[in-house]
């Protein structure tokens, strides 16, 4: 299988920690992110969503409430894994 990382806007930065985020890894397919797709910053765990122009926006509390329980649980699990990784590094 090929590399699951997908190039995204090379100018993207996390809205929280400002780290450069120029690639994404998908959970289910190898398509470029589209508007509304979710992401988690690998550096600080910030929950985000892609805008129509491919930039990253912070995920707001209302956005979280709109997710299904399954998706919300999976997203928060990824965030917890990121934070655990950095805490143990």
C-alpha positions as a Markdown table, in Angstrom:
| # | Residue | x | y | z |
|---|---|---|---|---|
| 1 | Unk | 0.0 | 0.0 | 0.0 |
| 2 | Unk | 1.2 | 3.5 | -0.7 |
| 3 | Unk | 1.9 | 6.4 | 1.6 |
| 4 | Unk | -1.5 | 7.4 | 3.2 |
| 5 | Unk | -0.3 | 11.0 | 3.7 |
| 6 | Unk | -2.0 | 13.5 | 1.4 |
| 7 | Unk | -0.6 | 16.9 | 0.5 |
| 8 | Unk | -2.7 | 19.8 | 1.5 |
| 9 | Unk | -2.3 | 23.6 | 1.4 |
| 10 | Unk | 1.4 | 24.0 | 2.2 |
| 11 | Unk | 0.6 | 27.3 | 4.0 |
| 12 | Unk | -1.7 | 25.7 | 6.5 |
| 13 | Unk | -0.9 | 26.3 | 10.1 |
| 14 | Unk | -2.7 | 25.1 | 13.2 |
| 15 | Unk | -5.0 | 27.9 | 14.5 |
| 16 | Unk | -3.9 | 27.1 | 18.0 |
| 17 | Unk | -0.1 | 26.4 | 18.0 |
| 18 | Unk | 0.7 | 27.9 | 14.6 |
| 19 | Unk | 2.8 | 24.8 | 13.5 |
| 20 | Unk | 2.9 | 24.2 | 9.8 |
| 21 | Unk | 0.5 | 21.5 | 8.7 |
| 22 | Unk | 1.2 | 20.6 | 5.1 |
| 23 | Unk | 0.0 | 17.0 | 5.0 |
| 24 | Unk | -2.9 | 15.0 | 6.3 |
| 25 | Unk | -3.5 | 11.3 | 6.9 |
| 26 | Unk | -7.0 | 9.9 | 6.1 |
| 27 | Unk | -8.8 | 7.3 | 8.1 |
| 28 | Unk | -10.8 | 5.8 | 5.3 |
| 29 | Unk | -9.6 | 6.9 | 1.8 |
| 30 | Unk | -6.9 | 8.7 | 0.0 |
| 31 | Unk | -8.7 | 11.8 | -1.3 |
| 32 | Unk | -7.8 | 15.4 | -0.6 |
| 33 | Unk | -9.8 | 16.9 | 2.2 |
| 34 | Unk | -12.9 | 18.8 | 1.3 |
| 35 | Unk | -14.9 | 21.5 | 3.1 |
| 36 | Unk | -16.2 | 20.2 | 6.4 |
| 37 | Unk | -13.7 | 17.3 | 6.7 |
| 38 | Unk | -12.2 | 17.1 | 10.2 |
| 39 | Unk | -8.6 | 17.1 | 11.3 |
| 40 | Unk | -6.5 | 17.0 | 14.5 |
| 41 | Unk | -3.2 | 18.9 | 14.9 |
| 42 | Unk | -0.4 | 16.4 | 15.4 |
| 43 | Unk | 1.4 | 18.9 | 17.5 |
| 44 | Unk | -1.1 | 20.2 | 20.0 |
| 45 | Unk | -4.3 | 18.2 | 19.5 |
| 46 | Unk | -6.4 | 21.2 | 18.3 |
| 47 | Unk | -9.6 | 19.9 | 16.6 |
| 48 | Unk | -10.1 | 21.5 | 13.2 |
| 49 | Unk | -12.2 | 21.4 | 10.1 |
| 50 | Unk | -11.3 | 22.2 | 6.5 |
| 51 | Unk | -12.8 | 25.3 | 4.9 |
| 52 | Unk | -13.9 | 25.6 | 1.2 |
| 53 | Unk | -10.4 | 27.0 | 0.3 |
| 54 | Unk | -8.6 | 24.2 | 2.0 |
| 55 | Unk | -7.5 | 26.2 | 5.1 |
| 56 | Unk | -8.0 | 24.9 | 8.6 |
| 57 | Unk | -10.4 | 26.4 | 11.0 |
| 58 | Unk | -10.8 | 25.6 | 14.7 |
| 59 | Unk | -13.7 | 23.2 | 15.5 |
| 60 | Unk | -16.2 | 25.1 | 17.6 |
| 61 | Unk | -18.3 | 23.6 | 20.4 |
| 62 | Unk | -21.4 | 23.8 | 18.1 |
| 63 | Unk | -19.5 | 21.8 | 15.5 |
| 64 | Unk | -18.8 | 19.1 | 18.1 |
| 65 | Unk | -22.4 | 18.9 | 19.0 |
| 66 | Unk | -23.4 | 18.4 | 15.4 |
| 67 | Unk | -21.2 | 15.3 | 15.1 |
| 68 | Unk | -22.6 | 11.8 | 15.6 |
| 69 | Unk | -21.5 | 10.2 | 18.9 |
| 70 | Unk | -19.3 | 7.7 | 16.9 |
| 71 | Unk | -17.5 | 10.4 | 15.0 |
| 72 | Unk | -17.1 | 12.6 | 18.1 |
| 73 | Unk | -15.7 | 9.7 | 20.1 |
| 74 | Unk | -13.2 | 8.8 | 17.3 |
| 75 | Unk | -12.1 | 12.5 | 17.0 |
| 76 | Unk | -11.6 | 12.9 | 20.7 |
| 77 | Unk | -9.7 | 9.5 | 20.8 |
| 78 | Unk | -7.3 | 10.8 | 18.1 |
| 79 | Unk | -6.8 | 14.0 | 20.1 |
| 80 | Unk | -6.1 | 12.0 | 23.3 |
| 81 | Unk | -3.5 | 9.8 | 21.4 |
| 82 | Unk | -1.7 | 12.9 | 20.1 |
| 83 | Unk | -1.5 | 14.5 | 23.6 |
| 84 | Unk | -0.4 | 11.1 | 25.1 |
| 85 | Unk | 2.3 | 10.8 | 22.4 |
| 86 | Unk | 3.8 | 14.3 | 23.2 |
| 87 | Unk | 3.5 | 13.8 | 26.9 |
| 88 | Unk | 5.5 | 10.5 | 26.7 |
| 89 | Unk | 8.1 | 11.9 | 24.2 |
